[in-house]
Amino acid sequence: MRLVYMAGKGGVGKSVCSAATGLWASEQGKKTLAFSMDPAHSLSDILEADIGDQPTPIAENLYAVEPDLAAEAEKFYAAYRSLFRALFEMFQFEVRPADFGVLPGVGELIFMDRLYDVYMEGDYEVVVIDSAPTALVLPLLKLPEVTTGVVTRLLGMKSRWTGIFNMLEPGFGDSVVKEVRRLRTKAETMRNALIDPEITTISVVMIPEKAAVLESERLIKTVEAHGVTVDSIIVNHVMAPCGCDYCSRRVASQKGYIEEIKTKFANKQIALLPSYGEEVKGAGLAQVARDLYERGQVRI
């Protein structure tokens, strides 16, 4: 299985690039799944299809899924009920299972738990991941070390807290440790997949503007500090030269940022996508796929 992770800030065209990548891979004869990790799902609109929380056929070899965060949160809570009950008891607060996914960083972990199932089932040759804004993959990268620390502390304190937790329910303390271990195993599996270049390719999508370039640079540095290599950068909405003063200034500004991107990230594949002049969706994705892959700007 090949994982293709599209990262970047909101509004730069990640979902369009994800959909176009899925289309291109499927046209190469590979069974492909476009997997949305963004709670504000966009794939349905871009692919012009009614996509649900189960893989939906889009075209030959192409499927897409938009997991429902509230439903996934309830399943995630149920799978780790003892762990979360223990946390709620210790910190004296509680969240309804349906609202659990809105906690900072939890939504990404819930989607990663669902992605783990897709990865382990192995039904697809390519899985294109349309990430949440700013690619909050970091909770997953940090989770193995966090859960390792938690397990170590829990085991060290076992004689102290097991009796207390077992007063709530027989065997409750042991259930907590088992659930933390299971969560750690899943996190380690997905982290190992993400850092393996034979399995995963990561592309950062940006636009040639100051704020986007700075945020993308921070993202790349932070992700790569955790052992994940960003393979390519897709610079979207590049304007063509035009005679009017406004467009000329925009083109000149973009050119400066594009040169900066090429200098800072000379060791990465860099693709330039034009401003297509209209909203890209449906049949228009084929042109984006050609511009990215048939022209050889990036590889997956």
PEZI-V305352 format. One record per pair of residues at least 12 apart in sequence whose ideal C-beta (glycine too) atoms are under 8 Angstrom apart, sorted by the first residue. I is the first residue (numbers start at 0). GAP is how many residues later the second one is. If there is no record, write none. Layout:
((I & GAP) (I & GAP))
This chain:
((0 & 118) (0 & 121) (0 & 123) (0 & 124) (0 & 125) (0 & 126) (0 & 198) (1 & 28) (1 & 123) (1 & 124) (1 & 125) (1 & 197) (1 & 198) (1 & 199) (1 & 298) (2 & 116) (2 & 124) (2 & 126) (2 & 190) (2 & 191) (2 & 196) (2 & 197) (2 & 198) (3 & 14) (3 & 17) (3 & 21) (3 & 122) (3 & 123) (3 & 124) (3 & 125) (3 & 196) (3 & 197) (3 & 199) (3 & 296) (4 & 124) (4 & 126) (4 & 130) (4 & 132) (4 & 189) (4 & 195) (4 & 196) (4 & 197) (4 & 198) (5 & 12) (5 & 15) (5 & 122) (5 & 123) (5 & 124) (5 & 125) (5 & 197) (5 & 199) (6 & 124) (6 & 127) (6 & 128) (6 & 130) (6 & 195) (6 & 196) (6 & 197) (6 & 198) (6 & 212) (6 & 216) (6 & 223) (7 & 123) (7 & 125) (7 & 126) (7 & 127) (7 & 196) (7 & 197) (7 & 198) (7 & 208) (7 & 211) (8 & 124) (8 & 125) (8 & 197) (8 & 203) (8 & 206) (8 & 207) (8 & 210) (9 & 123) (9 & 124) (11 & 193) (11 & 194) (11 & 195) (11 & 200) (11 & 224) (11 & 225) (12 & 192) (12 & 194) (12 & 221) (12 & 223) (12 & 224) (12 & 260) (12 & 267) (13 & 24) (13 & 116) (13 & 117) (13 & 119) (13 & 191) (14 & 21) (14 & 23) (14 & 27) (14 & 28) (14 & 31) (14 & 115) (15 & 30) (15 & 220) (15 & 264) (15 & 265) (15 & 269) (15 & 272) (16 & 186) (16 & 188) (16 & 217) (16 & 219) (16 & 256) (16 & 271) (16 & 275) (17 & 16) (17 & 18) (17 & 25) (17 & 110) (17 & 111) (17 & 112) (18 & 15) (18 & 24) (18 & 27) (18 & 28) (18 & 45) (18 & 111) (18 & 266) (19 & 265) (19 & 266) (19 & 268) (19 & 269) (19 & 272) (20 & 107) (20 & 268) (20 & 271) (20 & 272) (20 & 279) (21 & 12) (21 & 36) (21 & 40) (21 & 42) (21 & 104) (21 & 106) (22 & 36) (22 & 39) (22 & 262) (22 & 263) (22 & 266) (23 & 265) (23 & 268) (23 & 269) (24 & 36) (24 & 37) (24 & 100) (24 & 101) (24 & 103) (24 & 275) (25 & 33) (25 & 34) (25 & 35) (25 & 36) (25 & 100) (26 & 34) (26 & 262) (28 & 32) (29 & 31) (29 & 95) (29 & 96) (30 & 30) (30 & 32) (30 & 92) (30 & 93) (30 & 94) (30 & 95) (31 & 29) (31 & 30) (31 & 31) (31 & 92) (31 & 93) (31 & 94) (31 & 95) (31 & 96) (32 & 22) (32 & 30) (32 & 31) (32 & 32) (32 & 85) (32 & 90) (32 & 91) (32 & 93) (32 & 94) (32 & 95) (33 & 13) (33 & 24) (33 & 28) (33 & 29) (33 & 30) (33 & 31) (33 & 94) (33 & 96) (34 & 29) (34 & 30) (34 & 32) (34 & 80) (34 & 83) (34 & 92) (34 & 93) (34 & 94) (34 & 95) (35 & 15) (35 & 28) (35 & 29) (35 & 30) (35 & 31) (35 & 94) (36 & 71) (36 & 74) (36 & 75) (36 & 78) (36 & 92) (36 & 93) (36 & 94) (36 & 95) (37 & 92) (37 & 93) (37 & 94) (37 & 95) (38 & 30) (38 & 62) (38 & 68) (38 & 93) (40 & 25) (41 & 88) (42 & 21) (42 & 23) (42 & 87) (43 & 20) (43 & 22) (44 & 236) (45 & 234) (45 & 235) (45 & 236) (45 & 239) (46 & 17) (46 & 234) (46 & 235) (46 & 238) (47 & 233) (47 & 234) (48 & 15) (50 & 13) (50 & 14) (50 & 15) (51 & 13) (51 & 14) (52 & 12) (52 & 13) (52 & 14) (52 & 15) (52 & 18) (52 & 19) (62 & 61) (66 & 44) (66 & 47) (68 & 32) (68 & 38) (68 & 41) (68 & 42) (69 & 28) (69 & 29) (69 & 31) (71 & 29) (71 & 38) (71 & 39) (71 & 41) (71 & 42) (72 & 24) (72 & 25) (72 & 26) (72 & 27) (72 & 28) (72 & 33) (72 & 34) (72 & 37) (73 & 23) (73 & 24) (73 & 26) (75 & 24) (75 & 25) (75 & 33) (75 & 34) (75 & 37) (76 & 20) (76 & 23) (77 & 19) (78 & 34) (78 & 100) (79 & 99) (79 & 102) (79 & 103) (80 & 98) (81 & 90) (81 & 93) (81 & 94) (81 & 96) (81 & 97) (82 & 93) (82 & 96) (82 & 97) (82 & 100) (83 & 16) (84 & 83) (84 & 87) (85 & 79) (85 & 86) (85 & 90) (88 & 76) (88 & 79) (104 & 31) (104 & 34) (106 & 25) (107 & 24) (107 & 28) (107 & 29) (107 & 31) (107 & 32) (108 & 30) (108 & 31) (108 & 34) (110 & 21) (111 & 27) (111 & 28) (111 & 74) (111 & 75) (111 & 78) (112 & 73) (114 & 12) (114 & 14) (114 & 75) (115 & 70) (115 & 73) (115 & 74) (118 & 70) (118 & 71) (118 & 74) (119 & 69) (125 & 174) (133 & 81) (133 & 85) (134 & 69) (134 & 84) (134 & 88) (136 & 57) (136 & 86) (136 & 91) (137 & 84) (137 & 85) (137 & 88) (139 & 47) (139 & 50) (139 & 51) (139 & 54) (140 & 50) (140 & 53) (140 & 82) (140 & 85) (140 & 86) (140 & 87) (141 & 84) (142 & 40) (142 & 41) (142 & 44) (142 & 48) (143 & 40) (143 & 43) (143 & 44) (143 & 47) (146 & 33) (146 & 34) (146 & 36) (146 & 37) (146 & 40) (147 & 36) (149 & 30) (150 & 26) (150 & 29) (150 & 30) (150 & 33) (153 & 22) (153 & 23) (153 & 26) (154 & 22) (157 & 15) (157 & 19) (160 & 12) (161 & 12) (193 & 34) (194 & 32) (194 & 33) (194 & 34) (196 & 32) (196 & 34) (199 & 28) (200 & 30) (200 & 31) (200 & 98) (200 & 99) (201 & 21) (201 & 26) (201 & 27) (201 & 28) (201 & 29) (201 & 30) (202 & 27) (202 & 28) (202 & 29) (202 & 30) (202 & 31) (202 & 95) (203 & 12) (203 & 15) (203 & 16) (203 & 26) (203 & 28) (203 & 29) (203 & 30) (204 & 28) (204 & 29) (204 & 31) (205 & 27) (205 & 28) (205 & 29) (205 & 30) (205 & 55) (206 & 28) (206 & 29) (206 & 30) (207 & 27) (207 & 29) (207 & 30) (207 & 45) (207 & 46) (207 & 47) (207 & 49) (207 & 50) (207 & 53) (208 & 44) (208 & 45) (208 & 48) (209 & 47) (212 & 44) (212 & 47) (212 & 48) (215 & 17) (216 & 47) (219 & 45) (229 & 38) (230 & 37) (230 & 38) (230 & 67) (231 & 36) (231 & 37) (231 & 38) (231 & 39) (231 & 66) (231 & 67) (232 & 28) (232 & 32) (232 & 35) (232 & 36) (232 & 37) (232 & 38) (233 & 37) (233 & 39) (233 & 58) (233 & 64) (234 & 23) (234 & 26) (234 & 35) (234 & 36) (234 & 37) (234 & 38) (235 & 37) (236 & 36) (236 & 37) (236 & 38) (237 & 16) (237 & 20) (237 & 34) (237 & 35) (237 & 36) (237 & 37) (238 & 12) (238 & 15) (238 & 35) (238 & 36) (239 & 34) (239 & 35) (257 & 14) (268 & 28) (268 & 29) (268 & 30) (269 & 27) (270 & 20) (270 & 21) (270 & 26) (270 & 27) (271 & 25) (272 & 15) (272 & 18) (272 & 19) (273 & 17) (275 & 12))
